[in-house]
Amino acid sequence: MTTSAENYLQHLDRICAETIAPQAAEVDRDGAFPTASIAALRAAGLMGAVSAPDVGGLGLGFRGAAAIVRRVAEDCGSTAMVLCMHYCGTAILEAHAAKEVRQAAAAGDHLSTLAFSEAGSRSHFWAPVGTALRNGGGVRLDARKSWVTSASKATAYVWSSKPLQAEGLSTLWLVPTGAEGITVHGPFDGLGLRGNDSSAVSAERVRVPESAMLGADGKGFDIMMGVVLPLFNVLNAACAIGLMEAAVRGTAEHAAGVRYEHLDSRLADLPTIRNYVARMRIKTDMARTLLDDTLSAVDTGRADMMLRVLECKASAGEAATEVLDLAVRVCGGAAFRKDLAVERYFRDTRAAGVMAPTTDVLYDFIGKIACGMPLF
Ligand SMILES: Cc1cc2nc3c(=O)[nH]c(=O)nc-3n(C[C@H](O)[C@H](O)[C@H](O)COP(=O)(O)OP(=O)(O)OC[C@H]3O[C@@H](n4cnc5c(N)ncnc54)[C@H](O)[C@@H]3O)c2cc1C
């Protein structure tokens, strides 16, 4: 059965059950890239969720991509984050890359990602300090990127630098991962999302043709804010919601399943425990509802779209840490073991708040909007 806009979630459910869920514990334990999971998603055409049908994509837009990332996150946060960054990179390629690159990204033959964060400007991804200089008929790139998901597995990076010569904060480039002068400082050994291969990458005298520029010189900031930030925030929120959904389900099943034999009762018979599960449910539903409203704002171009885009990531990221904190409380000692997977979700949820735009930066932006101040 060919994957289509009508049946993609059916395909995804099968892939999650057959490949992504069974691999998740190992991916986490070994910090291993989820190669088999990405291959299964590729085989089903799901790497092309945000790509246009004319290059072989599914054209599912924000809503479809969010549904996919959320469903995958229920089983494996690392795979969900690899997908999230591929979709964000692909959205830029869709707008600014050559047709062959777009076709390859849609087919999943080209794994995309963003190389924005730098050691110099840290989470302030909109202000790269890495440089691009005209050099003997081409362009020379130098930078210290601090985090790149799929750093050693991607086909090419969507790369930010200071502009070549135009005014502006940045310019974007398509940089092959194998380019001479690129060094991936892996392997990634993190607290959570351990399989997402999120390593530092340096560029020393990397040469690319000027045609590798994505968009116009000096227009990187506009692309980051107009194309990447809305999609990244939505997908990051979807990832957090998927992790929460899995945690609520697993916690409720645990509470309903374990018994106090001497009292002939279950953990869920304790009102305190049900109270905590209810709070987990409410926080998850609040984040999901806000994400749904954000998607409606995006679909209709509503005036408050940017506010919602900022809110949905802050809300879901923070809710996820709270929900997983409650999950650990409800599951008690069992949450310390690997078999419930609660401890994996607990670790995976910690990433959302520090992934740029970080929760604190989002609070600052949202506060500025509320107070009628410009964002930058
Ligand atoms: C799993 C994972 C995957 C990632 N993948 C990618 C990727 O593919 N591509 C990419 O480009 N980056 C990626 N990143 C990097 C990420 O987007 C952030 O840039 C990075 O996590 C920020 O860490 P830092 O220590 O450099 O932040 P810092 O800037 O040092 O921030 C430290 C703290 O200060 C706070 N802070 C900073 N500025 C302000 C402010 N103005 N107001 C209030 N508080 C502020 C932050 O919120 C944070 O809590 C990834 C990060 C993680 C954890």
The ligand as an SDF file (V2000), in Angstrom:
LIG
                    3D

 53 58  0  0  0  0  0  0  0  0999 V2000
   19.3420   17.2630   22.1860 C   0  0  0  0  0  0  0  0  0  0  0  0
   19.7080   18.5630   21.5390 C   0  0  0  0  0  0  0  0  0  0  0  0
   19.7320   18.6690   20.1650 C   0  0  0  0  0  0  0  0  0  0  0  0
   20.1050   19.8520   19.5470 C   0  0  0  0  0  0  0  0  0  0  0  0
   20.1270   19.9190   18.1870 N   0  0  0  0  0  0  0  0  0  0  0  0
   20.4910   21.0800   17.5640 C   0  0  0  0  0  0  0  0  0  0  0  0
   20.5450   21.1570   16.1370 C   0  0  0  0  0  0  0  0  0  0  0  0
   20.2480   20.2050   15.4140 O   0  0  0  0  0  0  0  0  0  0  0  0
   20.9500   22.3330   15.5820 N   0  0  0  0  0  0  0  0  0  0  0  0
   21.2790   23.4150   16.3240 C   0  0  0  0  0  0  0  0  0  0  0  0
   21.6120   24.4430   15.7510 O   0  0  0  0  0  0  0  0  0  0  0  0
   21.2480   23.3660   17.6830 N   0  0  0  0  0  0  0  0  0  0  0  0
   20.8620   22.2210   18.3180 C   0  0  0  0  0  0  0  0  0  0  0  0
   20.8270   22.1570   19.6980 N   0  0  0  0  0  0  0  0  0  0  0  0
   21.2720   23.3270   20.4670 C   0  0  0  0  0  0  0  0  0  0  0  0
   20.1330   24.0940   21.1140 C   0  0  0  0  0  0  0  0  0  0  0  0
   19.2540   24.5920   20.1330 O   0  0  0  0  0  0  0  0  0  0  0  0
   20.6760   25.2410   21.9770 C   0  0  0  0  0  0  0  0  0  0  0  0
   21.4320   26.1170   21.2170 O   0  0  0  0  0  0  0  0  0  0  0  0
   21.5390   24.7420   23.0990 C   0  0  0  0  0  0  0  0  0  0  0  0
   20.9120   23.6720   23.7650 O   0  0  0  0  0  0  0  0  0  0  0  0
   21.7420   25.8990   24.0630 C   0  0  0  0  0  0  0  0  0  0  0  0
   22.6820   25.4880   25.0370 O   0  0  0  0  0  0  0  0  0  0  0  0
   23.7560   26.5270   25.6070 P   0  0  0  0  0  0  0  0  0  0  0  0
   24.3030   25.9160   26.8180 O   0  0  0  0  0  0  0  0  0  0  0  0
   24.7040   26.9000   24.5520 O   0  0  0  0  0  0  0  0  0  0  0  0
   22.8040   27.7640   25.9630 O   0  0  0  0  0  0  0  0  0  0  0  0
   23.1110   29.1250   26.6870 P   0  0  0  0  0  0  0  0  0  0  0  0
   22.8800   30.2250   25.7120 O   0  0  0  0  0  0  0  0  0  0  0  0
   24.4080   29.0840   27.4150 O   0  0  0  0  0  0  0  0  0  0  0  0
   21.9230   29.1740   27.7330 O   0  0  0  0  0  0  0  0  0  0  0  0
   22.0310   28.7610   29.1090 C   0  0  0  0  0  0  0  0  0  0  0  0
   20.7860   29.1860   29.8410 C   0  0  0  0  0  0  0  0  0  0  0  0
   20.6420   30.6130   29.7280 O   0  0  0  0  0  0  0  0  0  0  0  0
   19.3510   30.9450   29.3040 C   0  0  0  0  0  0  0  0  0  0  0  0
   19.3590   32.1730   28.4840 N   0  0  0  0  0  0  0  0  0  0  0  0
   20.1680   32.4520   27.4310 C   0  0  0  0  0  0  0  0  0  0  0  0
   19.8090   33.6540   26.8880 N   0  0  0  0  0  0  0  0  0  0  0  0
   18.7720   34.1130   27.5910 C   0  0  0  0  0  0  0  0  0  0  0  0
   17.9680   35.2860   27.5140 C   0  0  0  0  0  0  0  0  0  0  0  0
   18.1780   36.2190   26.5880 N   0  0  0  0  0  0  0  0  0  0  0  0
   16.9750   35.4370   28.4310 N   0  0  0  0  0  0  0  0  0  0  0  0
   16.7650   34.5080   29.3860 C   0  0  0  0  0  0  0  0  0  0  0  0
   17.4970   33.3770   29.5090 N   0  0  0  0  0  0  0  0  0  0  0  0
   18.4750   33.1660   28.6190 C   0  0  0  0  0  0  0  0  0  0  0  0
   18.8960   29.7580   28.4750 C   0  0  0  0  0  0  0  0  0  0  0  0
   17.4870   29.6920   28.4460 O   0  0  0  0  0  0  0  0  0  0  0  0
   19.5010   28.5800   29.2290 C   0  0  0  0  0  0  0  0  0  0  0  0
   18.6330   28.1590   30.2420 O   0  0  0  0  0  0  0  0  0  0  0  0
   20.4540   20.9770   20.3290 C   0  0  0  0  0  0  0  0  0  0  0  0
   20.4060   20.8870   21.7300 C   0  0  0  0  0  0  0  0  0  0  0  0
   20.0390   19.7010   22.3370 C   0  0  0  0  0  0  0  0  0  0  0  0
   20.0010   19.6250   23.8370 C   0  0  0  0  0  0  0  0  0  0  0  0
  1  2  1  0
  2  3  1  0
  2 52  2  0
  3  4  2  0
  4  5  1  0
  4 50  1  0
  5  6  2  0
  6  7  1  0
  6 13  1  0
  7  8  2  0
  7  9  1  0
  9 10  1  0
 10 11  2  0
 10 12  1  0
 12 13  2  0
 13 14  1  0
 14 15  1  0
 14 50  1  0
 15 16  1  0
 16 17  1  0
 16 18  1  0
 18 19  1  0
 18 20  1  0
 20 21  1  0
 20 22  1  0
 22 23  1  0
 23 24  1  0
 24 25  2  0
 24 26  1  0
 24 27  1  0
 27 28  1  0
 28 29  2  0
 28 30  1  0
 28 31  1  0
 31 32  1  0
 32 33  1  0
 33 34  1  0
 33 48  1  0
 34 35  1  0
 35 36  1  0
 35 46  1  0
 36 37  1  0
 36 45  1  0
 37 38  2  0
 38 39  1  0
 39 40  1  0
 39 45  2  0
 40 41  1  0
 40 42  2  0
 42 43  1  0
 43 44  2  0
 44 45  1  0
 46 47  1  0
 46 48  1  0
 48 49  1  0
 50 51  2  0
 51 52  1  0
 52 53  1  0
M  END
$$$$
